[in-house]
Amino acid sequence: MSVHITKTYNIGGLIGLRQNAVKNAGETLGFKEMSLFKFPDAYDSDDELHVRMDGIIASLCPEDIVIFQHPSGESPRYDGFLFEHLRRYHGTKIVAFIQEIASDRDDSEYSLSDEITLLNRADMFIFASAALRDYYIANGLKEKPYLIQNIPDYMTDICTNEHKNKKLYIMAETSQNEYPLNNLNIEVVQYDEYRAMESILRLSDGGFGLIWDADEQALGLYMAAGIPVIVKKGLSCEKYVTDNEIGAAATDFEDVYQIAVSESEDKLSQYYANVKKLQNLFINGIYTRKLLLDTLILCRERL
């Protein structure tokens, strides 16, 4: 029995970065990469796409587990063909790792209905957050065994030192600051699968990292860079941040401003010290490794 994790190439950005984080952690456990490639599949006939799928799953054996990272960055047609081919192997289990609402992305061909149809073909789910699960269940996703990620990390060889600049970092898929925080020293760092190390080095200049929207992958990058965070109250990583005192929780942007400019030097020093204690867990992918092992156990116990 082998475990395979999908990874889409020619995609980049946040999707590629997230997929790399999971795939790299899985490889340390002996899991295999199942490589996908982003291309305009509308130019392929059904027969041609079936041939591609035969190549993609060539290493698959009966009883294997496939962790499908969603969104894959592919079209609903492409993903549907992949699921069809995976189901041809007796006993194969599909675990859908749902990291984002694909239909909310501007660059996605998915409708919400497309997502629900595809994901309901999986045997088990991993959700990036409890809120993400609630959303999908409310919109027709079937109840099946599941795990919640909560703490994303990012494996890297970089281990940065303490730098206490007064700056607020925002991780985003564009270079634009979309938040009303114009009075702060802000640097927007783009999610980029191909320049992740460069991004971590930029973040390591020091300051706070902001986690404000539903995507919490930024936590892994901020921790790898060795900087504390400001997290929006209600996000799944809030408890982890506050319990471990690696940053502060904010209700609104006024709170963000006050924390960023007014936090005492003693408090900042404590944040940095606590980040340093946990940093090795993040740069070695320990949280993702544990999640993947828990997935393997649950899959074998419940399916």
Residue pairs with C-beta under 8 A, 6 or more apart in sequence:
1 61
1 63
1 64
1 65
2 31
2 32
2 59
2 61
2 64
2 65
3 26
3 29
3 30
3 31
3 32
3 64
3 65
3 66
3 67
3 292
3 296
4 31
4 32
4 33
4 34
4 59
4 60
4 64
4 65
4 66
4 67
5 22
5 23
5 26
5 31
5 32
5 33
5 34
5 66
5 67
5 69
6 19
6 33
6 34
6 35
6 36
6 66
6 67
6 68
6 69
6 72
7 19
7 20
7 23
7 33
7 34
7 35
7 36
7 69
8 15
8 16
8 19
8 36
8 37
8 38
8 69
8 72
8 73
8 74
9 35
9 36
9 37
9 38
10 37
10 38
10 39
11 19
11 38
11 73
11 193
12 192
12 193
12 194
13 173
13 191
13 192
13 193
14 100
14 173
14 191
14 215
14 217
15 71
15 72
15 73
15 99
15 100
15 193
16 73
16 193
16 194
17 154
17 191
17 192
17 193
17 196
17 217
18 69
18 99
18 100
18 152
18 217
19 69
19 193
20 193
20 196
21 152
21 153
21 154
21 155
21 217
21 220
21 285
21 288
22 67
22 69
22 97
22 288
22 292
23 33
23 69
24 155
24 285
25 153
25 155
25 285
25 288
25 289
25 292
26 33
26 67
26 288
26 289
26 292
27 33
28 155
28 285
28 289
29 289
29 292
29 293
31 67
31 292
32 59
34 56
34 57
34 59
34 60
34 66
35 56
36 56
36 72
36 73
36 74
36 78
36 82
38 73
38 74
41 49
41 74
41 75
41 77
41 78
42 75
42 77
44 52
46 81
49 77
49 78
49 81
50 81
50 85
52 81
53 81
53 82
53 84
53 85
54 85
56 82
56 85
57 82
57 85
57 86
57 89
60 66
60 86
60 89
60 92
61 89
62 89
62 90
62 91
62 92
63 90
63 91
63 92
64 89
64 91
64 92
64 93
65 92
65 93
65 95
65 296
65 299
66 86
66 92
66 93
66 94
66 95
67 95
67 97
67 126
67 292
67 295
68 79
68 82
68 83
68 94
68 95
68 96
68 97
68 122
69 97
69 99
70 79
70 96
70 97
70 98
70 99
70 100
70 102
70 115
70 118
70 119
71 99
71 100
71 102
71 105
71 108
71 110
72 78
72 79
74 82
75 109
76 109
76 110
76 111
76 114
76 117
76 118
79 118
80 118
83 94
83 118
83 121
83 122
86 92
86 94
87 94
87 121
93 123
93 124
93 299
93 303
94 121
94 122
94 123
94 124
95 122
95 123
95 124
95 125
95 126
95 295
95 299
96 119
96 122
96 124
96 125
96 126
97 125
97 126
98 119
98 125
98 126
98 127
98 128
98 132
98 133
98 136
99 128
99 217
100 128
100 132
100 214
100 215
101 112
101 115
101 132
101 135
101 214
102 108
102 110
102 115
103 110
103 111
103 112
103 114
103 115
112 139
115 136
116 136
116 139
116 140
116 141
119 125
119 136
119 141
120 140
120 141
120 142
122 144
123 144
123 145
123 299
123 303
124 144
124 145
124 146
124 295
124 298
124 299
124 302
124 303
125 133
125 141
125 144
125 145
125 146
125 147
126 146
126 147
126 148
126 149
126 291
126 295
127 133
127 136
127 146
127 147
127 148
127 149
128 148
128 149
128 152
128 215
128 216
128 236
129 148
129 149
129 150
129 214
129 216
129 235
129 236
130 148
130 150
130 236
131 214
131 235
131 236
132 214
133 146
133 148
137 143
145 298
145 299
145 302
145 303
147 291
147 294
147 295
147 298
148 236
149 236
149 288
149 291
150 236
150 237
150 240
151 219
151 237
151 240
151 287
152 216
152 217
152 219
152 220
152 237
152 287
152 288
153 219
153 220
153 223
153 224
153 281
153 282
153 283
153 284
153 285
153 286
153 287
153 288
154 196
154 200
154 217
154 220
154 221
154 223
154 224
154 282
154 283
154 285
155 283
155 284
155 285
155 288
156 196
156 197
156 200
156 224
156 283
157 283
158 197
158 200
158 201
158 204
158 224
158 225
158 283
159 226
159 279
159 280
159 283
160 200
160 201
160 204
160 224
160 225
160 226
161 204
161 226
162 206
162 226
162 272
162 276
163 204
163 205
163 206
164 206
164 268
164 272
165 205
165 206
165 207
166 185
166 207
166 260
166 261
167 185
167 186
167 187
167 205
167 206
167 207
167 208
168 181
168 184
168 185
168 186
168 187
168 207
168 208
168 209
168 210
168 230
168 256
168 260
169 186
169 187
169 188
169 189
169 203
169 207
169 208
169 209
169 210
169 222
169 227
170 177
170 179
170 186
170 187
170 188
170 189
170 210
170 212
171 189
171 190
171 191
171 199
171 209
171 210
171 217
171 218
171 221
171 222
172 178
172 188
172 189
172 190
172 191
173 190
173 191
174 188
174 190
175 188
175 190
176 188
177 186
177 188
179 210
179 212
179 253
180 253
181 253
181 256
181 257
183 257
184 257
184 260
184 261
185 207
187 202
187 207
189 199
189 202
189 203
190 199
191 199
191 217
192 198
192 199
196 221
199 221
200 221
200 224
200 225
201 225
203 209
203 221
203 222
203 225
203 227
204 225
204 226
204 227
206 227
207 227
207 260
208 227
208 228
208 229
208 230
208 247
208 259
208 260
209 218
209 219
209 221
209 222
209 225
209 227
209 228
209 229
209 230
209 247
210 218
210 229
210 230
210 256
211 218
211 219
211 222
211 229
211 230
211 231
211 232
211 235
211 237
211 241
212 231
212 232
212 256
213 232
214 235
216 235
216 236
216 237
218 229
219 229
219 231
219 237
219 241
220 282
222 228
222 229
223 229
223 246
223 275
223 278
223 279
223 282
223 283
224 279
224 282
224 283
226 272
226 275
226 276
226 279
227 272
227 275
228 246
228 247
228 248
228 268
228 271
228 272
228 274
228 275
229 241
229 246
229 247
230 247
230 248
230 249
230 250
230 256
230 259
230 260
231 237
231 238
231 241
231 247
231 248
231 249
231 250
232 238
232 249
232 250
232 251
233 249
233 250
233 251
238 249
240 246
241 247
241 248
241 249
242 248
242 249
244 274
244 278
245 270
245 271
245 274
246 271
246 274
246 275
246 278
247 271
248 259
248 263
250 256
250 259
263 271
280 286
281 287
